[in-house]
Amino acid sequence: MIQLYLSLLLAGVACFLLHFGAQYRIASLLRHRHPNEWKIISESDGQPTNAVRTWMRLQLALRSPVLPALEDQSVTRWRMAWRYSLWVAWLCWFGALGVQYSAR
Protein backbone atom coordinates (compact mmCIF):
# COMPACT_ATOMS: atom_id res chain seq x y z
CA MET A 1 0.00 0.00 0.00
CA ILE A 2 2.86 2.36 0.79
CA GLN A 3 4.43 1.73 -2.62
CA LEU A 4 1.18 2.71 -4.35
CA TYR A 5 0.92 5.85 -2.23
CA LEU A 6 4.51 6.92 -2.87
CA SER A 7 4.31 6.11 -6.58
CA LEU A 8 1.13 8.21 -6.93
CA LEU A 9 2.81 11.10 -5.13
CA LEU A 10 5.93 10.81 -7.28
CA ALA A 11 3.87 10.56 -10.48
CA GLY A 12 1.95 13.67 -9.43
CA VAL A 13 5.15 15.63 -8.86
CA ALA A 14 6.56 14.42 -12.19
CA CYS A 15 3.41 15.51 -14.02
CA PHE A 16 3.47 18.94 -12.35
CA LEU A 17 7.09 19.35 -13.44
CA LEU A 18 6.17 18.23 -16.96
CA HIS A 19 3.40 20.84 -17.02
CA PHE A 20 5.80 23.67 -16.25
CA GLY A 21 8.60 22.24 -18.38
CA ALA A 22 6.25 22.05 -21.36
CA GLN A 23 5.52 25.77 -21.04
CA TYR A 24 9.23 26.52 -21.14
CA ARG A 25 9.75 24.24 -24.15
CA ILE A 26 6.83 25.78 -26.06
CA ALA A 27 8.20 29.26 -25.40
CA SER A 28 11.62 28.14 -26.60
CA LEU A 29 10.20 26.59 -29.77
CA LEU A 30 8.16 29.71 -30.50
CA ARG A 31 11.20 31.94 -30.00
CA HIS A 32 13.30 29.97 -32.48
CA ARG A 33 10.81 28.70 -35.07
CA HIS A 34 8.06 31.32 -34.99
CA PRO A 35 9.64 34.65 -33.96
CA ASN A 36 6.75 36.77 -35.26
CA GLU A 37 4.21 34.88 -33.14
CA TRP A 38 6.53 35.04 -30.13
CA LYS A 39 6.82 38.78 -30.66
CA ILE A 40 3.04 39.05 -30.25
CA ILE A 41 3.29 37.25 -26.91
CA SER A 42 6.37 39.01 -25.57
CA GLU A 43 5.66 42.58 -26.66
CA SER A 44 2.81 44.97 -26.04
CA ASP A 45 2.51 48.08 -28.22
CA GLY A 46 6.05 47.55 -29.49
CA GLN A 47 7.51 47.54 -25.97
CA PRO A 48 8.88 44.42 -24.27
CA THR A 49 6.70 43.26 -21.39
CA ASN A 50 7.86 42.08 -17.99
CA ALA A 51 8.18 38.37 -17.17
CA VAL A 52 4.80 38.06 -15.45
CA ARG A 53 2.93 39.71 -18.30
CA THR A 54 4.75 37.54 -20.85
CA TRP A 55 3.82 34.44 -18.84
CA MET A 56 0.18 35.55 -18.70
CA ARG A 57 0.10 36.18 -22.44
CA LEU A 58 1.69 32.77 -23.05
CA GLN A 59 -1.07 31.18 -20.96
CA LEU A 60 -3.68 32.83 -23.15
CA ALA A 61 -1.90 31.63 -26.28
CA LEU A 62 -1.70 28.08 -24.92
CA ARG A 63 -5.45 28.04 -24.32
CA SER A 64 -6.34 29.52 -27.70
CA PRO A 65 -6.56 27.71 -31.05
CA VAL A 66 -3.66 29.77 -32.40
CA LEU A 67 -0.84 27.33 -31.63
CA PRO A 68 -2.40 24.34 -33.45
CA ALA A 69 -2.95 26.66 -36.43
CA LEU A 70 0.84 27.02 -36.74
CA GLU A 71 0.90 23.37 -37.90
CA ASP A 72 4.13 22.71 -36.03
CA GLN A 73 3.99 19.15 -34.74
CA SER A 74 6.45 19.63 -31.89
CA VAL A 75 4.62 22.72 -30.58
CA THR A 76 1.33 20.82 -30.79
CA ARG A 77 2.82 17.81 -29.02
CA TRP A 78 4.22 19.94 -26.18
CA ARG A 79 0.92 21.81 -25.95
CA MET A 80 -0.91 18.52 -25.46
CA ALA A 81 1.61 17.53 -22.78
CA TRP A 82 1.04 20.92 -21.11
CA ARG A 83 -2.71 20.52 -21.29
CA TYR A 84 -3.11 16.98 -19.97
CA SER A 85 -0.21 16.64 -17.55
CA LEU A 86 -1.90 18.93 -15.04
CA TRP A 87 -5.05 16.79 -15.07
CA VAL A 88 -3.01 13.62 -14.59
CA ALA A 89 -1.05 15.25 -11.76
CA TRP A 90 -4.21 16.17 -9.87
CA LEU A 91 -5.66 12.70 -10.43
CA CYS A 92 -2.49 11.15 -9.01
CA TRP A 93 -2.56 13.42 -5.98
CA PHE A 94 -6.24 12.77 -5.32
CA GLY A 95 -5.56 9.05 -5.75
CA ALA A 96 -2.79 9.34 -3.16
CA LEU A 97 -5.21 11.09 -0.79
CA GLY A 98 -7.71 8.29 -1.37
CA VAL A 99 -5.08 5.67 -0.58
CA GLN A 100 -4.12 7.60 2.56
CA TYR A 101 -7.76 7.87 3.63
CA SER A 102 -8.48 4.20 3.01
CA ALA A 103 -5.39 3.14 5.00
CA ARG A 104 -6.78 4.60 8.22
N, C-alpha and C positions, 0 to 999 in steps of 0.2 A: 504494500500500500504506500509505503514511503517513497519507493522508486517512482510510482505513478505520480505522486504529488510533486516530487522534485523535478521530474521530467516535464510535467505541465508548466511548472514555474519557469524552468529554463527555456522551454519552447516559447512561452509568452514573452520573456525578455528578448529572445532572439528575433521574434517577429516585430517587437517594438523597435529594435535596432535596425531591422530591415526596412521598416516604414520610414525612419529618418534617413537612413542611408540611401534609399531610393530617391528621396527628394534631392539630396546632394548630387546623385548621379544624373538625374534628369536635368538639373541646372547646369551641370558640367557639359552634358551632351548638347543642350540648347546653346550654350555659350560658343561651342566649337563648330557645330554643324548648322545651326540656325541663328546667326548673330542678329539678324533683323528682328526676329521674334523675341529673342532675349532682350533686345534693346527696349521693346515695348514693356517688358516686365520690369526691367531695372531702371528705367528712366521715366520721369514724369515731367511733361512740358519741357523736354530737352535738358533737364537737370537730373543728375544722378540722385537716386533716393537713398535713404539710410537702410541699414540691414533689415530692420523690422518691417519697414514698408515693402522692401523687395521680397521678403519672405511672405508677407500677406498677399502680394500680387501674384507670387508663384502659386500660392494655395488656390487662388481664384482660377488661375490658368489650368491647374491640375484637375479642378472640378468641371471645367468647361469642355465643350467638344472641340476645342481648337487644337489640342495636341494630337488627337487621332487624325485630324485633317492634314497634318504635316506628312503623313504616310511614311514615317520613319519607324521601322519595326523595333529598333532598340528603345526608342523613347516610349513607344506604346507598351512594350514589354515591362519596362521599369514603372510605367504609370499603373499597370495592372498590379504589379508587386506592391506599389505604394497604396493602392486602393484596398486590396484584400488582406494585406498583412496586418493591418490594424484590427480588422474583424477577427482574424484568427488569433491574434494576441489576446484580445478580450475574451474570446471563447476559452482559450487555454487558462487564463487567470480565473475565470468563473468556474471552470472545471476543477481547478486546484482548490478553490473555496468549497466546492461541493464535496470533494474528497476529504477536505479537512473537517467539514461539518458532519459527514457521515462516519468519520473515525471516532467521534466523541462517544 
